[in-house]
Amino acid sequence: MIEHSPTGVVPVTPSYQDALNRLYASHQVYANADHKGGHATARSLARMPSFLAGNLAALVAGEIGPEALEANSGIFDRYLASLPADRRERAGAFRTKVVGRPILHRAKHVGAEKVQAAHDLPHSLFLVPGTGPHPGLPGNYLYGSVLQLGDGSWAVQVHDSDDGAASVGAPTMPEALAKLQEILDSAPFNMNELGALGFKLG
């Protein structure tokens, strides 16, 4: 019934609510990000694509460096293009939150030389079907990133459309990318399931 409803809504009766509770408990149904009070099945979300840097395989193979990865804005554009037209405007409002603002580089003068004051640490966006403590982005997507931290270690972070967050650390880039692959293989999921992969919520 959920999959055949355009809004994923079912009747508000005790028997349907009991069935919904069981489906939510077994992670077969999630809150629908596109329709308040609606639901989305894991089976329908499993047919949806994930979005990540198109040349990530080349990075894993050692053919390129992290600085050559597809730009986050391009990844987000592909996500937007996958959505029905009536959802793109609402999804587009999340661009700054999801893609982030680039660091503004300022050169400092030291004698006759210019020294770059800051540089972007590697940071690559991904979007996967799923939900968190709050619904996902339009289309029922969670977003996250694989990023290098200031101390040289790496992290993988996952977010819903509000303040739901989960993260896990990794000492090296290959270990962080392996964790990303686990996420891709597990989608769709509720973020509370990520504890099984070593993620911490909050």
Long-range contacts (C-beta under 8 A, 24 or more apart in sequence): 2-29, 2-38, 2-39, 2-40, 2-41, 3-41, 3-43, 3-44, 5-38, 7-32, 7-35, 7-37, 7-38, 8-32, 8-35, 8-38, 8-39, 8-40, 9-35, 9-37, 9-38, 9-39, 10-39, 27-189, 27-190, 27-193, 30-130, 30-131, 30-135, 30-140, 30-188, 30-190, 31-131, 31-135, 32-135, 32-140, 33-131, 33-135, 33-136, 33-137, 33-138, 33-139, 33-140, 33-141, 33-161, 34-87, 34-138, 34-139, 34-140, 40-131, 40-140, 42-188, 45-129, 45-130, 45-140, 45-187, 45-188, 46-129, 46-187, 46-188, 48-129, 48-139, 48-140, 48-141, 48-188, 49-82, 50-126, 50-127, 50-128, 50-129, 50-184, 50-187, 51-75, 51-76, 51-78, 51-79, 51-82, 51-125, 51-126, 51-127, 51-128, 51-141, 52-124, 52-125, 52-126, 52-127, 52-180, 52-184, 53-124, 53-125, 53-126, 56-124, 56-177, 59-177, 60-174, 60-177, 66-122, 66-124, 66-148, 66-173, 67-122, 69-122, 69-124, 70-124, 72-98, 72-99, 72-100, 72-123, 72-124, 72-125, 72-145, 73-99, 75-124, 75-125, 75-126, 75-127, 76-125, 76-127, 79-127, 79-139, 79-141, 82-139, 83-138, 83-139, 87-138, 87-139, 88-138, 90-138, 91-137, 91-138, 91-139, 94-137, 94-138, 94-143, 94-161, 98-125, 98-127, 98-137, 98-143, 99-125, 121-147, 121-148, 121-149, 121-150, 122-146, 122-147, 122-148, 122-173, 123-147, 123-148, 126-180, 126-183, 126-184, 128-158, 128-183, 128-184, 128-187, 128-188, 128-189, 129-187, 129-188, 130-187, 130-188, 130-189, 130-190, 130-191, 131-160, 131-188, 131-190, 131-191, 132-158, 132-159, 132-160, 132-161, 132-162, 132-164, 132-165, 132-166, 132-190, 132-191, 132-192, 133-160, 133-162, 133-163, 133-164, 133-191, 133-192, 133-201, 134-160, 134-161, 134-162, 134-163, 134-164, 135-160, 135-161, 136-160, 136-161, 137-161, 140-188, 142-191, 144-183, 146-176, 146-177, 146-179, 146-180, 148-173, 156-180, 156-183, 156-199, 158-183, 158-191, 158-194, 158-199, 160-191, 164-191, 164-201, 165-201, 165-202, 166-191, 166-194, 166-199, 166-200, 166-201, 166-202, 167-199, 167-200, 168-194, 168-197, 168-198, 168-199, 168-200
